[in-house]
Amino acid sequence: MTERYDRLLAALREVALVNSVYFVVEWDEQVMMPPGGASHRAEQKAWLARTAHTRQTSAEFGDTLSEAEREQAGAADDSEERAVLRQARRAYDRAVKLPGALVEEITRTTAHAHHAWVEARKHNDPAKFAPWLAKIVALKQQQAACLAKPGQAAYDVLVDEFEPGETTAHLDEIFGALRAPLVELVGRVMGSGRTVPGELLARDFPVDAQEALGREAAQALGYDFTRGRLDVSVHPFSISLGPGDSRITTRYHANRFSDAFFGVLHETGHALYEQGLPGERYGTPLGEAASLGVHESQSRFWENLVGRSRSFWRYFYPKAQRAFPGTLGDVREDDFVAAVNVIRPSEIRVESDEATYNLHILLRYELEQALMSGDLKADDVPAAWSDKLHGLLGVRPATDDRGCLQDVHWSGGSLGYFPTYTLGNLFSAQLFEAAGRDLGDLDASFARGEFAPLREWLREKVHRHGQRYQPQELITLATGAPPSVEPLLAHLRRKAHEYYGV
């Protein structure tokens, strides 16, 4: 008997349809919408968010969920039905604690804040964004107060929204285990006396050729352009509008090859996850990604573990030389591969190398906690950002658009999101190790341009499960061991030794 459970699935899919319309207008806002449409778009998004929230928190929905739980009380703990009910209950219990007016106001405010951030970034003027950041922090504090369990810190509430079950106590352990080894590794690289020709990637790379090469790479990895598209946005992103429609964006600079190319690989990783989710489960937890940390593992997997490997470029470098004959015609493959693996402290997170990337995340993690606790005010973020970056990497941002204004996340209200990037890096390295054990010589496959076996391994181990398992449980099942920092540190040390001899 599944009558009530089937009614619940139908109700979940209705909410998902409203959210999918929200994602359509979100994509349009960041890719196509003229600036003059910002105010009206804010009202559209606020209405859609309120509508989805109203449906999800209605008495009818709550009754249907409770009835389905009673109906499925005898189902096995590891059954699909119990997994759906667990996730639906978690989402419902959180949603009913949030006033609809607050949900609407957060959405409206972040829609306006996004455009304020775009302008602030364009004019290198953090004062244009600071009032919006202050308002967003206040709203997120209200949200956290509604959701918090007794004694739970506000930032813990926000982290749990993106990574179920994660806590700042555990994140502190992770960052504590990474901080000293990474600082030490970067220091040894900087003191090695060996240079890597990173300037090769700052030559002239015509944008049209960059776009063509990026599309070819995405297709080679398995991105289905009949179910997706590639566009341009201020900050690259991936978004799924529903089964058969997972889109990616990037941004191009004529003299910075890595920005667009590795941005495309990164967003392709996200989109491959969405395209690998079971479409027949759309609208239910089994048709949704396990968490943002797991999602990030997929993007960093293809961007770094695959896309920066020597064997990937054994196959792809001749294509790059054909795309940019006047730029790369005189560049040896080994020099190019070394350039895409340069380790060098930089101001920009998305331009940073694998060894320094998590220190950029640590900076944001600490600043977010200070904002949420009230220890840091929005007006003081630029100076705090500069000081923390200097303390971690020995550099300061030359301008605020290369400092505290570089990321889109805070304008969208995504405080608590950044730690999932580091979790994604941990998960990706561990998944790559496991894939190598299961599939054999991955380098030989990459050199032949064969990426399908690896993609299908990920679909079997990660994608097909949706939210059936908690993130940490999913990684444990996929790799045979609980998540650990060691595979990532081992990978980074191997790379530093290969290119810098340290």
LOLOMI-66465 format. One record per residue (C-alpha): x, z, y. Coordinates in steps of 0.001 Angstrom, whole numbers, padded with zeros to 6 digits, always signed. Layout:
N
XZY/...
This chain:
502
+000000+000000+000000/+001654-001124+003243/-001293-001630+005601/-000196+000931+008184/+003471-000021+007860/+002556-003669+008460/+000599-002630+011565/+003696-000841+012812/+005820-003948+012288/+003317-005983+014302/+003390-003414+017116/+007199-003416+017149/+007242-007202+017389/+004865-007129+020351/+007257-004854+022232/+010147-007129+021238/+008305-010144+022659/+007885-008448+026032/+011575-007523+025995/+012525-011089+025104/+010738-012336+028230/+012712-009730+030191/+015941-011170+028749/+014900-014682+029808/+014543-013630+033440/+017770-011590+033130/+019674-014669+031935/+018149-016816+034672/+019028-014209+037298/+022714-014244+036384/+023078-017960+035693/+020521-020033+037624/+018546-018026+040185/+019197-018637+043911/+020113-015481+045868/+016844-015633+047776/+014910-014809+044627/+016502-011373+044175/+013697-009219+045577/+010947-010974+043652/+013046-010937+040485/+013465-007181+040832/+009670-006793+040826/+009308-009117+037826/+011856-007141+035829/+010363-003796+036844/+006907-004932+035707/+008231-006214+032381/+010169-003000+031734/+007104-000899+032561/+004895-003079+030347/+007243-002771+027347/+007517+000983+027903/+003747+001380+028153/+003228-000462+024877/+005956+001486+023101/+004672+004882+024259/+000950+004319+023896/-001135+006728+021818/-002049+003821+019576/+001612+003050+018888/+002392+006708+018219/-000541+007037+015827/+000454+003862+014003/+004023+005151+013605/+002833+008524+012262/+000416+006877+009852/+003130+004515+008596/+005443+007488+008041/+002811+009246+005949/+002097+006073+004029/+005795+005555+003209/+006596+009225+002546/+007460+008449-001068/+009810+005534-000284/+013445+005930-001256/+015771+007206+001470/+017852+004016+001297/+014850+001648+001392/+014246-000862+004180/+010981+000875+005059/+012633+004254+005616/+015360+002643+007711/+012765+000957+009933/+010799+004184+010277/+013910+006215+011173/+014911+003827+013932/+011365+003351+015210/+010887+007126+015377/+014167+007577+017265/+013200+004913+019822/+009654+006264+020213/+010714+009886+020605/+013158+008893+023324/+010722+006576+025110/+007851+009077+025323/+010112+011527+027147/+010712+009029+029954/+008069+008633+032668/+007018+005034+033082/+007641+005280+036824/+011273+006244+036168/+011778+003344+033774/+010326+000992+036381/+012436+002429+039202/+015680+002203+037216/+014948-001439+036459/+014016-002264+040051/+017040-000468+041459/+019530-002061+039098/+018113-005520+039825/+018811-005001+043538/+022128-003292+042781/+023363-006277+040794/+023107-008519+043826/+024680-005869+046045/+027584-005748+043568/+027958-009538+043648/+028183-009449+047440/+030509-006439+047476/+032800-008148+044975/+032746-011408+046890/+033712-009674+050149/+035971-007028+048593/+033865-004319+050209/+032989-001351+047967/+030963+000210+050797/+028303-002462+050183/+027829-001201+046635/+028497+002542+046966/+024939+003496+048088/+023506+001619+045132/+025928+003274+042733/+024946+006688+044106/+021279+005881+043583/+021908+004617+040048/+023842+007769+039143/+020979+009925+040460/+018456+007944+038407/+020595+008152+035266/+020896+011907+035796/+017100+012060+035865/+016930+009963+032711/+019437+012200+030948/+017524+015331+032003/+014384+013903+030391/+016143+013092+027120/+018656+015910+026735/+018439+018411+023928/+019147+022044+024839/+022746+022350+025977/+023438+018625+025723/+025561+017189+028556/+024105+014309+030564/+026899+011937+029593/+026362+012654+025902/+022762+011521+026335/+023867+008227+027845/+026509+007573+025190/+023962+008207+022426/+021727+005524+023948/+024337+002850+023230/+026029+004316+020159/+023592+006410+018099/+025089+009669+016952/+028212+009398+019108/+029342+012334+021252/+031886+012955+023968/+033538+015540+021711/+034247+012835+019137/+035208+010294+021792/+037649+012806+023250/+039281+012998+019819/+039528+009213+019627/+040972+008786+023097/+043258+011748+022468/+044590+010016+019352/+045100+006749+021238/+046364+007790+024655/+049898+008994+023917/+050719+006301+021292/+049484+003532+023588/+051318+004815+026659/+054451+005201+024551/+054073+001715+023039/+053585+000052+026403/+056567+001964+027773/+058776+000724+024924/+057618-002845+025504/+058337-002631+029245/+061762-001192+028495/+062631-003716+025787/+064327-006131+028150/+062521-008949+026379/+060179-011202+028378/+057291-013292+027118/+056443-016473+029056/+052991-015413+030250/+053311-017672+033288/+052649-020641+031004/+048963-019698+031159/+048951-019863+034970/+049599-023593+035162/+047011-026234+036054/+044152-026240+033543/+041330-028541+034744/+037982-026813+034395/+036224-029677+032627/+038913-029703+029933/+038699-025904+029632/+034971-026152+029046/+035367-028848+026390/+038072-026905+024555/+036058-023698+024699/+033017-025416+023236/+035146-026892+020451/+036573-023451+019631/+033141-021814+019589/+031863-024496+017228/+034909-024124+014980/+034168-020415+014594/+030570-021246+013677/+028585-020876+016902/+025478-023024+016511/+024831-024861+019777/+021400-025942+018535/+020557-022223+018790/+022650-021384+021830/+024312-022652+024978/+027368-022041+027182/+026995-021495+030923/+028830-019948+033885/+028225-016499+035414/+030055-014103+037731/+030770-011807+034757/+030791-013320+031236/+028089-012082+028885/+026153-012843+025721/+022390-012468+025460/+019895-013047+022694/+016437-014221+023737/+015153-014149+020169/+015662-015981+016881/+017180-019381+017531/+018280-018640+021100/+021525-016700+021598/+023360-017728+024770/+026850-017111+026125/+028532-017476+029512/+032084-017505+030813/+033875-018108+034117/+036599-020620+034906/+039772-020495+036998/+041825-023670+037242/+045115-021796+036925/+044149-019061+034437/+043682-020392+030922/+043004-017089+029205/+039995-016044+031311/+037642-018740+030117/+039051-019502+026674/+039252-015959+025375/+036060-015134+027239/+034343-017833+025206/+035811-016497+021950/+034709-012982+022896/+031138-013950+023719/+031018-016229+020677/+031736-013174+018542/+028709-011433+020040/+026559-014522+019536/+027675-014989+015925/+026405-011482+015237/+023040-012323+016787/+022857-015634+014930/+023728-013794+011713/+020953-011214+011978/+018000-011866+009639/+015539-013847+011760/+012614-012896+009543/+013195-009268+010599/+012970-010078+014315/+011327-007374+016369/+012121-004655+013842/+015246-002485+013616/+016449-004531+010655/+016670-007563+012931/+018718-005790+015606/+022431-005001+015908/+023549-001630+014602/+025028-000494+017917/+027027-001700+020883/+030226-000465+019252/+029531-002591+016196/+028552-005481+018476/+031827-005150+020352/+033719-005134+017066/+032454-008648+016445/+033554-009999+019827/+036998-008366+019718/+037379-009477+016081/+037150-013164+016962/+038828-012912+020366/+041890-010933+019282/+042326-010573+015532/+041562-014262+014996/+041956-015990+018372/+045377-014570+019268/+046832-014988+015796/+049726-017376+015236/+047794-019108+012450/+044785-019794+014692/+047046-021662+017095/+048799-023471+014273/+045458-025254+013921/+044266-025191+017516/+047377-025735+019622/+047519-029510+019039/+043952-029642+020347/+044987-027651+023421/+047898-030013+024037/+045567-033008+023835/+043170-031284+026246/+045940-030518+028768/+048664-033145+028169/+050262-032753+031596/+050237-028979+031396/+051196-028145+027815/+053003-031320+026768/+056413-029678+027247/+055440-026236+025904/+056464-025236+022392/+053790-023743+020154/+055812-020543+019679/+056102-020047+023447/+052377-020614+023933/+051469-018155+021170/+053812-015586+022683/+052139-016125+026072/+048654-015396+024744/+050053-012192+023241/+051893-010918+026300/+051862-007161+026843/+051889-006419+030541/+049995-003783+032548/+047407-005414+034793/+044620-004420+037138/+041850-006301+035359/+040251-005084+032147/+039074-008470+030886/+042520-009971+031548/+044388-007106+029907/+046275-007360+026648/+045324-005582+023446/+047862-002772+023922/+046676-001771+027399/+042960-002550+027041/+041877+000853+025767/+043647+002589+028634/+041353+000617+030955/+038411+001976+028969/+039783+005522+029158/+039871+005215+032957/+036197+004224+033089/+035227+006857+030523/+036721+009627+032633/+035285+008317+035903/+031797+007989+034405/+031846+011571+033207/+032914+012715+036661/+030120+010707+038292/+027477+012081+035976/+028665+015686+036347/+028733+015389+040129/+032498+015949+040355/+032984+012430+041755/+030947+010811+044529/+030310+007078+044722/+032187+006782+048028/+035297+008256+046404/+035392+005910+043421/+037848+003342+044898/+040576+005924+045489/+039958+007711+042196/+040062+004394+040354/+043392+003442+041925/+044961+006812+041177/+043843+006847+037533/+044998+003283+036941/+048398+004121+038376/+048628+007225+036212/+047798+005314+033030/+049487+001961+033582/+051748+002349+036590/+049892-000250+038682/+047382-000103+041503/+044712-002710+042268/+045759-004857+045200/+042126-005125+046294/+038889-003422+045264/+037461-006589+043722/+040383-006231+041303/+039706-002506+041014/+036424-000628+041025/+034325-003747+041723/+035597-005824+038814/+032927-004828+036237/+029204-005587+036321/+028167-002653+034121/+027457+000069+036675/+025267-002248+038730/+023080-002598+035634/+022904+001142+035064/+025064+000986+031935/+026885+004282+032331/+027996+005431+028883/+028538+001842+027739/+032313+001547+028226/+033385+003829+025328/+031728+001407+022916/+034462-001107+023779/+037103+001170+022314/+034915+001861+019289/+034608-001897+018895/+038385-002269+018907/+038730+000410+016218/+036004-001136+014072/+037361-004686+014467/+040867-003823+013277/+039501-001943+010293/+037108-004766+009399/+039913-007329+009660/+042089-005308+007274/+039226-005119+004780/+038473-008832+005084/+042107-009624+004326/+041946-007525+001182/+038747-009207+000040/+039444-012807+001034/+043179-013113+000524/+045455-015121+002819/+043478-015380+006059/+046412-016946+007896/+046443-019890+005503/+042713-020392+006095/+043058-020231+009888/+045932-022714+009873/+043612-025171+008109/+040797-024512+010572/+038707-022768+007917/+036782-019892+009512/+033544-020036+007506/+034674-017673+004701/+035506-014970+007226/+032271-015515+009133/+030236-015277+005943/+032115-012108+004941/+031034-010534+008229/+027450-011660+007694/+027434-010080+004262/+029161-006848+005262/+027766-006324+008781/+025220-008776+010178/+022559-008864+007468/+022021-005098+007540/+020768-004884+011130/+020179-001184+011846/+019727-000167+008242/+022760+002109+008528/+024214+004277+011269/+027269+002632+012897/+029895+004892+011315/+028167+004554+007930/+028062+000770+008226/+031798+000533+008910/+032521+002892+006033/+030441+000796+003634/+032018-002449+004864/+035629-001278+004692/+035653+001496+002106/+036868+004150+004563/+035517+006071+007561/+036407+004633+010992/+039961+005478+012034/+042382+004715+014872/+045162+003883+012421/+044330+000221+011639/+044227-000559+015368/+047494+001250+016110/+049170-000459+013151/+048001-003858+014396/+049268-003214+017919/+052625-001933+016674/+053095-005008+014473/+052365-007255+017422/+054721-005373+019749/+057484-005621+017140/+056862-009329+016569/+056993-010339+020224/+059136-007619+021812/+061252-006280+018958/+060190-002662+019515/
